[in-house]
Amino acid sequence: MGTARYLEIADAIRRAILEGDYAVGAQLPSESELVARWSASRGTVRQAVALLTSEGLIGSRQGARRIVLRQERRHSFAELNSFAQWARSMGLKVTSRILVRTRREATPEEAHRLALPEGAEILHVLRLRSLEGEPTMVERTVYADWAAPAVEALPEDCVSIMDGIARDAGIVAQYGEHLIDAVAAGTEDAGLLHVRRGSPLLRQRHVTCDQSGRAIEWTDDRYRAGSVAFSVSNSATAAPLERHRGPAPA
């Protein structure tokens, strides 16, 4: 009961921040005000505030009231979760539509990423993902042949493929490795995302593996500029984000 309550409070404050009710730099209501507004205990309110702080939405200086640090939608790599899981945690309506779902031979890179023999059969899926009804991301994913039947059995409007195959086939993601760069929108991406050809897109590529280390998917996700930001927390002793040199110009 307590857990649901603090999540409810955090969700309401998060929505207010993302919808612009509190500008960047604005002070949030005091802890006492939040306790009174929500008829909640101080401990429950502190849990809600701690969650928003961990997301980077709010911060504070010692002895000062908490202030809004940002308003953009940010997807953290601190947890391994799907686009749909992240969107729901932000209180956003997410929809998905599978445009292409076909079996074909893996390219050399796909075979390498999925640890499959060169030329192995994979399932290729093209999806359009939307937030609040706005086209946000084009997702091109290839699935290893052992996971393909579970993906093929899902409906075209399945919001989360990873949730679906975990529920229906017991295929659970346990590890992910991400590559992030920027690319120009081609004709297909521009049409799907309603942007001009050549517009910058944020690209996230990642491989996802199950608990045994088997690769489930290799995906190329392309986000419309300004729709999502990614966050990575590091320290002097742990830095999960590394820089890699991009491909040489053609």
Secondary structure by P-SEA (a helix, b strand, c coil): caaaaaaaaaaaaaaaaaacccccccccccaaaaaaaacccaaaaaaaaaaaaaaccccccccccbbbccccccccccccccaaaaaaaacbbbbbbbcbbbbbbbcaaaaaaaccccccbbbbbbbbbbccccccbbbbbbbcccaaaaaaacccccccaaaaaaacccccccbbbbbbbcccccaaaaaaaccccccbbbbbbbccccccccccbbbbbbbccccbbbbbbbccccccbbbbbccccc
